[in-house]
């Protein structure tokens, strides 16, 4: 009998106790006594030229190189050494030795998993002259948004082509409700996707935190479509939510960035983001690619269900113009840095938006708190009166996402309320609004686009604001404390 405060140490002791033959035999015997999820790489002084790996619920892959084999939880970690990988499935045990590898199941039966190729460019995992990966990834967004649409957008028909969704015309027409489940930044893109799908397709959509979905007995039928969103494709709660939706009879679509990830292998169909590796822990380019991919799906589904060609072409042209609009925003990044200098010592921030821009406020607040460690809240602008207005004084910066859309006049009223209480106002706008003169302290203008796509443009100055404030406060921007890029535990 042995005790430990850490589960990892228990595994090591258990393998040692069972070590009567080979290391892999001891590991397999130990796995039969272990409950829960794990991603293990085990070496032994008795057999130092061998690594035994095991996976259940936590991602692991083998990199197959010319001069050696590698073990990693993410493909970006081994890109400098090889592009050939084998993704391990739950229950797999891998044995790595000099110049060779074997994959077994948990009963020691040999398996022959396929070898995949990672097509990411090696330069994508290098900073390339930028101070941080996050800044590089912010500036990559014209290209990553374009990549998300390449070969998919059909402007002249006002629709899109998404070959990976694996849904027939009849199955698309039979959908009577959609559930989108995700975590963190992906949950914010899900909220935007909800509004896109409901407006264009007229199908009811619910957005669920993946971590809550399984525990509330959700209503799921065979005509439910469950969309799961995860940059890594390995987020534990999102993967578990997808499995639960499948168990209840729903069809599942995965919107992921990492090719060959667990969600991509287990979903019924899906859409790859094609954003390339995202190294910075705080997601930027994956977020905008998620929004664009959801827009492509909404456009396809809407046209199938009766959206006019004229309206479809309007959305398609707006999507086509996004990369150039993003370049225009990034060309004025220095303006955001000046705003960051003014507010780098602020202890709190409030972000406000309405309609499709409310999730942008949530995302802006999340970015700031993730990397600068400043307390920040995102709220629907109209809800300010129901609590947050009590916090507003001359020390409270308030960021308004206020493009000229259908609810601009309502947001203007909220801006006036903050000004009356001497709050410091930063406004993200899309026109030279005379109504804002004298009301806001700082204004950053983004190009105009259709209302549903405004979040793509409005989120970018907020990414830059969070980045520059964090840098000026001396934070570790790419690896903020207590956070991980891929959350593979529940």
Secondary structure as the mmCIF struct_conf table of DSSP 4:
data_model
#
loop_
_struct_conf.conf_type_id
_struct_conf.id
_struct_conf.beg_label_comp_id
_struct_conf.beg_label_asym_id
_struct_conf.beg_label_seq_id
_struct_conf.end_label_comp_id
_struct_conf.end_label_asym_id
_struct_conf.end_label_seq_id
BEND BEND1 UNK A 5 UNK A 6
HELX_RH_AL_P HELX_RH_AL_P1 UNK A 7 UNK A 17
TURN_TY1_P TURN_TY1_P1 UNK A 18 UNK A 18
BEND BEND2 UNK A 20 UNK A 21
HELX_RH_AL_P HELX_RH_AL_P2 UNK A 23 UNK A 31
TURN_TY1_P TURN_TY1_P2 UNK A 32 UNK A 33
BEND BEND3 UNK A 36 UNK A 36
STRN STRN1 UNK A 38 UNK A 44
TURN_TY1_P TURN_TY1_P3 UNK A 45 UNK A 46
STRN STRN2 UNK A 47 UNK A 56
STRN STRN3 UNK A 57 UNK A 57
BEND BEND4 UNK A 58 UNK A 58
STRN STRN4 UNK A 61 UNK A 64
BEND BEND5 UNK A 66 UNK A 67
STRN STRN5 UNK A 69 UNK A 72
BEND BEND6 UNK A 73 UNK A 74
HELX_RH_3T_P HELX_RH_3T_P1 UNK A 75 UNK A 77
TURN_TY1_P TURN_TY1_P4 UNK A 78 UNK A 81
BEND BEND7 UNK A 83 UNK A 83
STRN STRN6 UNK A 84 UNK A 87
HELX_LH_PP_P HELX_LH_PP_P1 UNK A 88 UNK A 89
TURN_TY1_P TURN_TY1_P5 UNK A 90 UNK A 91
STRN STRN7 UNK A 93 UNK A 97
TURN_TY1_P TURN_TY1_P6 UNK A 98 UNK A 99
STRN STRN8 UNK A 100 UNK A 104
TURN_TY1_P TURN_TY1_P7 UNK A 106 UNK A 107
BEND BEND8 UNK A 108 UNK A 108
STRN STRN9 UNK A 110 UNK A 111
HELX_LH_PP_P HELX_LH_PP_P2 UNK A 113 UNK A 115
STRN STRN10 UNK A 116 UNK A 117
HELX_RH_3T_P HELX_RH_3T_P2 UNK A 122 UNK A 125
BEND BEND9 UNK A 126 UNK A 126
TURN_TY1_P TURN_TY1_P8 UNK A 128 UNK A 129
BEND BEND10 UNK A 131 UNK A 132
HELX_RH_AL_P HELX_RH_AL_P3 UNK A 133 UNK A 139
TURN_TY1_P TURN_TY1_P9 UNK A 140 UNK A 140
HELX_RH_AL_P HELX_RH_AL_P4 UNK A 141 UNK A 149
TURN_TY1_P TURN_TY1_P10 UNK A 150 UNK A 152
STRN STRN11 UNK A 153 UNK A 154
HELX_RH_3T_P HELX_RH_3T_P3 UNK A 155 UNK A 157
TURN_TY1_P TURN_TY1_P11 UNK A 158 UNK A 158
STRN STRN12 UNK A 159 UNK A 160
HELX_RH_3T_P HELX_RH_3T_P4 UNK A 163 UNK A 165
HELX_RH_AL_P HELX_RH_AL_P5 UNK A 169 UNK A 174
STRN STRN13 UNK A 177 UNK A 182
HELX_RH_AL_P HELX_RH_AL_P6 UNK A 184 UNK A 201
STRN STRN14 UNK A 205 UNK A 209
HELX_RH_AL_P HELX_RH_AL_P7 UNK A 210 UNK A 213
TURN_TY1_P TURN_TY1_P12 UNK A 214 UNK A 217
TURN_TY1_P TURN_TY1_P13 UNK A 222 UNK A 223
STRN STRN15 UNK A 224 UNK A 230
BEND BEND11 UNK A 231 UNK A 233
HELX_RH_AL_P HELX_RH_AL_P8 UNK A 236 UNK A 247
TURN_TY1_P TURN_TY1_P14 UNK A 248 UNK A 249
STRN STRN16 UNK A 251 UNK A 256
BEND BEND12 UNK A 257 UNK A 258
TURN_TY1_P TURN_TY1_P15 UNK A 259 UNK A 260
HELX_RH_AL_P HELX_RH_AL_P9 UNK A 262 UNK A 266
BEND BEND13 UNK A 267 UNK A 268
STRN STRN17 UNK A 269 UNK A 272
BEND BEND14 UNK A 280 UNK A 282
BEND BEND15 UNK A 284 UNK A 284
HELX_RH_AL_P HELX_RH_AL_P10 UNK A 285 UNK A 304
TURN_TY1_P TURN_TY1_P16 UNK A 305 UNK A 306
HELX_RH_AL_P HELX_RH_AL_P11 UNK A 309 UNK A 330
TURN_TY1_P TURN_TY1_P17 UNK A 331 UNK A 332
HELX_RH_AL_P HELX_RH_AL_P12 UNK A 333 UNK A 343
TURN_TY1_P TURN_TY1_P18 UNK A 344 UNK A 345
BEND BEND16 UNK A 347 UNK A 347
STRN STRN18 UNK A 348 UNK A 353
HELX_RH_3T_P HELX_RH_3T_P5 UNK A 355 UNK A 357
HELX_RH_AL_P HELX_RH_AL_P13 UNK A 358 UNK A 372
STRN STRN19 UNK A 375 UNK A 380
HELX_RH_3T_P HELX_RH_3T_P6 UNK A 381 UNK A 386
TURN_TY1_P TURN_TY1_P19 UNK A 387 UNK A 387
HELX_RH_3T_P HELX_RH_3T_P7 UNK A 388 UNK A 391
BEND BEND17 UNK A 393 UNK A 393
TURN_TY1_P TURN_TY1_P20 UNK A 394 UNK A 395
STRN STRN20 UNK A 397 UNK A 401
BEND BEND18 UNK A 404 UNK A 405
TURN_TY1_P TURN_TY1_P21 UNK A 406 UNK A 407
HELX_RH_AL_P HELX_RH_AL_P14 UNK A 408 UNK A 420
TURN_TY1_P TURN_TY1_P22 UNK A 421 UNK A 422
STRN STRN21 UNK A 424 UNK A 429
BEND BEND19 UNK A 430 UNK A 431
HELX_RH_3T_P HELX_RH_3T_P8 UNK A 434 UNK A 436
TURN_TY1_P TURN_TY1_P23 UNK A 437 UNK A 439
BEND BEND20 UNK A 441 UNK A 441
STRN STRN22 UNK A 442 UNK A 445
HELX_RH_3T_P HELX_RH_3T_P9 UNK A 451 UNK A 453
HELX_RH_AL_P HELX_RH_AL_P15 UNK A 454 UNK A 472
TURN_TY1_P TURN_TY1_P24 UNK A 473 UNK A 474
BEND BEND21 UNK A 477 UNK A 477
TURN_TY1_P TURN_TY1_P25 UNK A 478 UNK A 479
TURN_TY1_P TURN_TY1_P26 UNK A 481 UNK A 482
BEND BEND22 UNK A 485 UNK A 486
#
